[in-house]
Amino acid sequence: MLNDDLLITTTTELCSNRGVNAVLAGLPKTGKTFSMRTLPGRPLVVDCENGQLCNQGVALPAIQIRSWMDALKLRDGLLGTDKYQAFDCIGIDSISVLAEMHLAEEMKRVADPRQAFGNVARNVREWINDIKNIMDKHIIFISKIAPGEDGRMMPLMPGKILANELLFLMDEILFLRFVNDEEGNPQRVIQCHGCETYNAGDRSGQLDFYEPPDLGHIITKIQSGVQS
């Protein structure tokens, strides 16, 4: 018989020292990369697509990922070294491009495209799960979007399996978009709940349907429910 040394705690305690994990998805030029500058504390930008032009004037700490091996080095560094200890938030821009990068490598390595897609789904899922479970950091994955099988917009990943699993893996599925205000002027907002056109979701239960396009505001609001 195994020795039962499992600790009984509370759900509040389980959430007390963990960061927020979220996908922020959106159409091109809606401000997803710009939103990295709204992360609280000291953020680290993980640039996978050489697309930080809009942040060139703010000098955010950043690293570049140019291969799947680079992504594995980042994961191992976050999990096993003190190199990234000073950072409060990790913003990955973007998880869509990183998965596409890995798929391109796998398509060259194996002959069967089905095997390549399967390898990518497994490897990227495990990588996301490892990264998002780093307890003391907020993890934000930027993503492209595309219509899902039900016609609603969802984060874009190579292959149906990985795209659907992302909805289950993440606590927050958020969409950065433009909506018109009462006077008909377009305003940037972050949509936090689902509707007939967007497959969004808020596991925390703390967010309104629309929130300001400020990730620091959203993280603080989510954590206020944990700390109250």
N, C-alpha and C positions, 0 to 999 in steps of 0.2 A: 504494500500500500504506500502511495506517495505521501510525504509529509505536507500537510496543508498549511503553508506559511503565508497565504494570501492575506493582505491587509484590508480590512473593512474601512472604507472612508466615506465621503459624500460626493455627489455629483458637483457640488459647488467647489469642493477642494480639488477635484480632478481638473476643473477649468481655471483654477486660480493662477496658475503659473504658465499657461500656454498662450502662444501668440495666435493671431488671426490668420487663417489661410483663405485665399480668394482668387478667383479668376476674374479679370477685368477684360471683357471682350468688346469689340466694336468695329465699325466700318473704318476704312482708311481715312486718315486726316480728321478724326474726331477728337484727338488729344490724348490717346492712350499713353504714348511715350511721355508727353508733357506731364501727365499725372504723376510720374515718378517723383517730381519735385514736391508733391504734396504729402509724401510719406513722412510720418513723424520720426523724431529722434534722428539718428544717423543712418541713412539708407545706403545700401550698396546696389548699384544698377548692374545687372548681368546682361550685357548686350550681345544678342545672338544674330543680329541682322544689320549691324553697322548703320544704325538709324537714329543716332542721338543728336541730330542737328538742332532740334528744338531746345535741347538742354545745353548747348555749347557755352552759354554765358553764365551757367550756375555752378560749374565745376563739381558735380556730384561724383563721389567715389564710384569707380566702375571697373569691371573686368570684361574682357571679350572672350566669347566662346566661338571657336571656329571649327570644332569637330566634336563628335560624340565622346572622344577621349578627354577633351577639355571639360565636358559636362561631368564625366565621372571623377575627374580630378577635383572639380568644385564640390561635388557631393561629399567626397571623402574628406576634403578640407573642412567643410562645414561640420561634419560629424566627428572628426577625430583630431583637429588641431585648434590652436588658439588664434590662427591667422585672422579669422573673421569675428572674433569675440566682441570687438568694439562696435559692431553694427547691430542696430535694432531691427532693421527691415531689410529683406532681400527682394528686389524687384526684377523678375525675369522677363526680358523683352526680346523675343516672345517665345512662349512654349510651343506655339504653332510652327515657327521657323525652326526651332531646335528639333522637333520631331521630324520635320521635312528634311532637315540636314542629315539626321540619322538614317532616314529611309533612303536617301540618295546613296549613302555609304553602303547600306545593306544590299541595295539593288546591284551594286558593283561586286559585292562579295559573294552572293549566292545566286544560283541560276533560276530558282523558282520564285516568281514575284509573290506568291502566296506565303512562302516561307519568310520573305523579307518583311512583309506587312505583319506577320505574326511575331517575328523577332522584335520589331519596333514597338508593337503594342505591349508586349511583355516588358521590354527594357525600359520604355518611357514610363509605363505605369509604376514600375518598381522605383524608378528615379524620383518621380513626383511624390510618391508615398514617403520615401526616405526624407526628401527635402521638406515637405509640409509638416512632418512630425517633429521637426526641431522645435523643442518646447519653448525656448525663450526668445524666439524671433517671429515677426510677422512676415509671411511669405505671400507675395502677390505675383501671380502669373498673368502676363499680358497675352491676349489671344486674338487671332482673327475670328471672323464669324462666317457662317454659311447656314442655309436652311437645313433643318433636320428632316427626318422621315415624316414627321407630322406637319411640316411646313413652317414651323417656328424657328426663329434664329437661335443658334446655339454655338458654343465655341467650336472652331474648326481645327480638326486634327486629321492626320492621314488614316484612313480606314474608319469604318463605322464603329468597330469595337472600342477603340481608344477614345473616340469622341463621346460615346455614350458613357463610358466608365468615368470620364472626367466629371460628369454631372454628379456621380455618387461619391467620388473621392473628395471633392472640395466642400468646405462649409458654406462658402459664398460664391454664387454664380451671378456676376454683376455685368451690366451692359452700359457702356458709355455711349450716349446718343444725344441727338438734338431733338427737342420738342418745342413747340410754339407756346409762348406765354399768352396771357389774356389779350394782348394787343397784337398778336400774330408774329412776334419777333422770336426767332430761334434762340433757344437757350440750351447750353450744355447741362445735362443731368446724368446721374448714375441711377439706372433702374435696378431695383433690388428684388422685385417679385415678378412672378410669371404672368403672362397674359396670352391672348390669342396669337400674338406675333413674336414674342420673346420668351425663351425658356430660361428665365431667371429664377433664383431661389435664395432665400435667406434662412439659414439653419439657426441663427441666433435668436430670431424673433424680435430683434431690437430695431430693425430698420423700417422706415416708411417706404412706400412704393417708389417715390423719387427722393433721392438725396442729392445735396450739392456735389459737384465734381471735385471732391476733396477726400482723398483716401485717409488722411489723418483724422478728419471729422468722422468718417465711417468707422475706423478702428476704435476711436474713443467711444463712440456710441455703442458699439458691440460690447466692449469691455465694461461699460457702465452697468450692464445687466449682470455681468459676472461679479462685479465688485460691490454691488448694492446689498 
